[in-house]
Amino acid sequence: MKAIILKKYGLPNNLKIEEVSVPNPKDSEVLVRIHSASINDWDWGLVRGKPFIIRLLYGLRNPKIKIPGVDIAGKIESIGNKVRSFSIGDEVYCDLSDSGFGGFAQYVCIPEKSITKKPVNLSFNESAAIPHAGLLAYQGIMNKGKLRAGQKILINGAGGGVGTLAIQMLKQFEVEVTGVDTGEKLDMMKSVGFDHVIDYKKVDFTKTGKKYDYILDTKSNRSAFKYARSLNKNGSYITVGGMLNRLFEIQLFGSIISIFSDKQLSVLSLIPNKGLDQISRLVEEGKIKPVIDGPYQFDEIPDLIQLLGEGKHKGKIVVEI
Ligand SMILES: NC(=O)c1ccc[n+]([C@@H]2O[C@H](COP(=O)([O-])OP(=O)(O)OC[C@H]3O[C@@H](n4cnc5c(N)ncnc54)[C@H](OP(=O)(O)O)[C@@H]3O)[C@@H](O)[C@H]2O)c1
């Protein structure tokens, strides 16, 4: 099978397309023929070995993960002896971030517990755009049970994979949602449902005096105190990503602010694939649909990882395998 191979940390253009053997599924795994994959921040980090925590997780000098790629959609080609919930031919999708990556290839073996049937009303390309970003959005904003009609919500870094899915999940609750991102993405953001949009290059939303009941953040580019200042009484802030030093700071000062005030600040630690079946249901009810950048071709993957790293994408970058 063809695969994108990562031999050493560096720039995405060091990645090579090679022929490697099709893997064999273990007893509790399925072999999936990948039809589509999407590009994630994990890939950008893994390929470069940055931030340093990536090297602690995946190899200090050289990467132990040989094939990057975390989001896939495809069809089950064969199953291990102990697989009970899936059959050959099932169309599935998955976040591979806790099962060894491997999405930028024609085939991958995945533990049965990590896969979910793909939504019946989506193509493979659309399905591959959902798992990782959808789960960050879902676990960040939907499963806390706190959403009420009329609440004011802000998403910082709203024009990417997480923000464009989170807005559609939020719209079921008749809440008023503001999205913050760069000027070129604001029209697309309005088209997916944001009530208000802010260009972060022109306006600092923490200085406008407006307050929100809930803030979902994908960038973490301000201090915990500034975020707290932008929250209403009993408001919550949750970040799903950003620079590591900021995340540590928000974790530390956020928990102190949470003890001494009526505001809650926290950092989400993603649980891969938890809630993907609920996301499938929302998709099948027609409540969410991913925003896709692409589809692109397999041999463009190195350039696309670079494009994502430079933040030039709109929604999720999808590749046909
Ligand atoms: N919590 C976890 O366990 C976990 C696990 C995996 C990944 N993650 C993180 O989750 C996040 C994924 O979010 P995503 O997929 O939506 O990322 P994304 O597609 O890169 O979207 C982020 C958006 O933020 C915009 N942006 C850049 N600078 C900004 C600023 N100063 N203010 C406001 N917006 C700004 C970017 O636009 P431009 O760059 O074009 O300006 C981009 O549109 C990543 O940070 C990733 O590290 C978290």
The ligand as an SDF file (V2000), in Angstrom:
LIG
                    3D

 48 52  0  0  0  0  0  0  0  0999 V2000
   -7.4970   19.4920   24.1710 N   0  0  0  0  0  0  0  0  0  0  0  0
   -6.9110   18.4530   23.5900 C   0  0  0  0  0  0  0  0  0  0  0  0
   -6.7860   17.3640   24.1740 O   0  0  0  0  0  0  0  0  0  0  0  0
   -6.4200   18.6320   22.1870 C   0  0  0  0  0  0  0  0  0  0  0  0
   -6.0320   17.5280   21.4120 C   0  0  0  0  0  0  0  0  0  0  0  0
   -5.6050   17.7600   20.1320 C   0  0  0  0  0  0  0  0  0  0  0  0
   -5.5600   19.0480   19.6050 C   0  0  0  0  0  0  0  0  0  0  0  0
   -5.9400   20.0880   20.3800 N   0  0  0  0  0  0  0  0  0  0  0  0
   -5.9120   21.5070   19.9230 C   0  0  0  0  0  0  0  0  0  0  0  0
   -7.1730   21.8950   19.4740 O   0  0  0  0  0  0  0  0  0  0  0  0
   -7.0310   22.9720   18.5900 C   0  0  0  0  0  0  0  0  0  0  0  0
   -7.7630   22.6060   17.3290 C   0  0  0  0  0  0  0  0  0  0  0  0
   -8.5050   23.6550   16.8850 O   0  0  0  0  0  0  0  0  0  0  0  0
   -8.8820   23.7200   15.3500 P   0  0  0  0  0  0  0  0  0  0  0  0
   -8.7750   22.3710   14.7270 O   0  0  0  0  0  0  0  0  0  0  0  0
  -10.1540   24.4450   15.2130 O   0  0  0  0  0  0  0  0  0  0  0  0
   -7.6490   24.6130   14.8400 O   0  0  0  0  0  0  0  0  0  0  0  0
   -7.5830   25.4440   13.5120 P   0  0  0  0  0  0  0  0  0  0  0  0
   -8.3510   24.7640   12.4340 O   0  0  0  0  0  0  0  0  0  0  0  0
   -6.1440   25.7850   13.3100 O   0  0  0  0  0  0  0  0  0  0  0  0
   -8.4040   26.7900   13.8710 O   0  0  0  0  0  0  0  0  0  0  0  0
   -7.9170   27.7790   14.7180 C   0  0  0  0  0  0  0  0  0  0  0  0
   -8.3160   29.1310   14.1270 C   0  0  0  0  0  0  0  0  0  0  0  0
   -7.8400   30.1740   14.9860 O   0  0  0  0  0  0  0  0  0  0  0  0
   -7.4200   31.2520   14.1810 C   0  0  0  0  0  0  0  0  0  0  0  0
   -6.5170   32.1580   14.8960 N   0  0  0  0  0  0  0  0  0  0  0  0
   -5.1620   32.2680   14.8160 C   0  0  0  0  0  0  0  0  0  0  0  0
   -4.7140   33.2180   15.6740 N   0  0  0  0  0  0  0  0  0  0  0  0
   -5.8050   33.7050   16.3050 C   0  0  0  0  0  0  0  0  0  0  0  0
   -5.9940   34.7030   17.2970 C   0  0  0  0  0  0  0  0  0  0  0  0
   -4.9670   35.4040   17.8000 N   0  0  0  0  0  0  0  0  0  0  0  0
   -7.2340   34.9460   17.7320 N   0  0  0  0  0  0  0  0  0  0  0  0
   -8.2960   34.2560   17.2380 C   0  0  0  0  0  0  0  0  0  0  0  0
   -8.1830   33.3070   16.2750 N   0  0  0  0  0  0  0  0  0  0  0  0
   -6.9560   33.0160   15.8240 C   0  0  0  0  0  0  0  0  0  0  0  0
   -6.7680   30.5770   12.9950 C   0  0  0  0  0  0  0  0  0  0  0  0
   -6.7520   31.4680   11.8850 O   0  0  0  0  0  0  0  0  0  0  0  0
   -5.4130   32.0420   11.2070 P   0  0  0  0  0  0  0  0  0  0  0  0
   -4.2370   31.2750   11.7580 O   0  0  0  0  0  0  0  0  0  0  0  0
   -5.6000   31.8470    9.7280 O   0  0  0  0  0  0  0  0  0  0  0  0
   -5.3470   33.4760   11.5530 O   0  0  0  0  0  0  0  0  0  0  0  0
   -7.7250   29.3870   12.7540 C   0  0  0  0  0  0  0  0  0  0  0  0
   -8.7780   29.7410   11.8770 O   0  0  0  0  0  0  0  0  0  0  0  0
   -5.5550   23.1500   18.3040 C   0  0  0  0  0  0  0  0  0  0  0  0
   -5.0750   24.2370   19.0440 O   0  0  0  0  0  0  0  0  0  0  0  0
   -4.9600   21.8340   18.8630 C   0  0  0  0  0  0  0  0  0  0  0  0
   -3.6600   22.0240   19.3590 O   0  0  0  0  0  0  0  0  0  0  0  0
   -6.3760   19.8940   21.6320 C   0  0  0  0  0  0  0  0  0  0  0  0
  1  2  1  0
  2  3  2  0
  2  4  1  0
  4  5  1  0
  4 48  2  0
  5  6  2  0
  6  7  1  0
  7  8  2  0
  8  9  1  0
  8 48  1  0
  9 10  1  0
  9 46  1  0
 10 11  1  0
 11 12  1  0
 11 44  1  0
 12 13  1  0
 13 14  1  0
 14 15  2  0
 14 16  1  0
 14 17  1  0
 17 18  1  0
 18 19  2  0
 18 20  1  0
 18 21  1  0
 21 22  1  0
 22 23  1  0
 23 24  1  0
 23 42  1  0
 24 25  1  0
 25 26  1  0
 25 36  1  0
 26 27  1  0
 26 35  1  0
 27 28  2  0
 28 29  1  0
 29 30  1  0
 29 35  2  0
 30 31  1  0
 30 32  2  0
 32 33  1  0
 33 34  2  0
 34 35  1  0
 36 37  1  0
 36 42  1  0
 37 38  1  0
 38 39  2  0
 38 40  1  0
 38 41  1  0
 42 43  1  0
 44 45  1  0
 44 46  1  0
 46 47  1  0
M  CHG  2   8   1  16  -1
M  END
$$$$
